[in-house]
Amino acid sequence: MTAETHEPFLLTPGPLTTSATTKQAMLRDWGSRDAAFIQINRDVRNRLVELAGGGDAFTCVPVQGSGTFAVEAMIATFLPRDGKLLILINGAYGHRIAKICDYLGRDYVIYETTEDTPPDPSEVDSMLANDVSISHVAVIHCETTSGILNPVAEIAAVVARRQRRLLVDSMSAFGALEIDVAGLPCDALAASSNKCIEGAPGMGFVICHTDALVETKGNAHSLSLDLEDQWNAMEKNAQWRFTPPTHVVAAFHQALAEHADEGGIAGRGRRYRRNCEVLVSGMRALGFKPLLPDALQAPIIVTFHMPADPGFDFQIFYDRLAEKGYVIYPGKLTVADSFRIGCIGRLDEQVMRGALGAIGETLEEMGIRECGPAVA
Ligand SMILES: *Cc1c(COP(=O)(O)O)cnc(C)c1O
């Protein structure tokens, strides 16, 4: 993968490095009513339901915009105006769902744990037992703020036992980590084109339980984010209600074909896990300390503590790595000063080794010998 592009590798939470063939799929203009485009759109929706394990009971509703548009559309459509959402928060994306509810004027409560702590299913159970007005629960699959893997299946079991509805933000996990929407179960799961499927940014999608979606008619506050209306229109004539992001859909279709060629979720997940192992062991060898223990680390993005050495200036470190062709990402943790390195996108273990080599060189240039965090 090293020779494919001279652009820098994006070791970030997205947008990500994509294949040359996925980029090439965008070099054509499609009419939105073109029969071939309509077929591409139908294929994309069917493949996504299949990847989610949705079977006949689920449908896929795409929506224009970044991933947040899909999450907002999911909350706006599925949470009734008199509903109440329990939001499990351990990072920025959980907080974003609370902010969405503030904008929508929907009632919610939060259960917040620190960024390095997954929600405890038994705590969720007692919150649901003690507040019968909670109708829905929202959980983040991989909280990209830290890279932590949240126990979605265990949470789903509790929510189902208490007869409430589950909404999943699987943005940074979908396509790399197994998920079975029918088995969980959940009412809806949101993700986007530009994360683990390795497409171009510009569209999100929500995998919806079709019967639950039918019940949502009239819930949404917004025409453009009304998934039920988008779905109804798309079922009728296979077209998007409003201008489709045609190039993004075409690239996503190509990216999905490449995902299948790699062995689907199992193959994609294997490459990312290998990327993550190479990265974490190499960074440990350089003296860096990951935030999370291996058992909580999803193979998506890794958070490292900022070195305590006063000579370590993150901006200089970042700029010099970017000059060498590797773009990393700042941290946004509240629990610790940190930065992040992504394992997702069109990257393989050679790229990760290249990044580690560049990091080693940069440390040498900066005169940093000790990369451990301050000891508390
Ligand atoms: C990337 C991401 C989103 C969406 O972010 P956008 O910037 O709107 O694409 C939502 N949730 C999680 C967990 C994410 O990783």
The ligand as an ORCA input file, in Angstrom:
! r2SCAN-3c Opt
* xyz 0 1
  C     -16.735      9.924     13.492
  C     -17.782      9.653     14.494
  C     -19.054     10.287     14.440
  C     -19.431     11.269     13.362
  O     -18.582     12.308     13.209
  P     -18.632     13.245     11.918
  O     -17.483     14.168     12.147
  O     -19.941     13.927     11.900
  O     -18.467     12.352     10.727
  C     -19.995      9.929     15.376
  N     -19.723      9.026     16.334
  C     -18.538      8.400     16.423
  C     -18.325      7.392     17.502
  C     -17.519      8.699     15.514
  O     -16.336      8.081     15.593
*
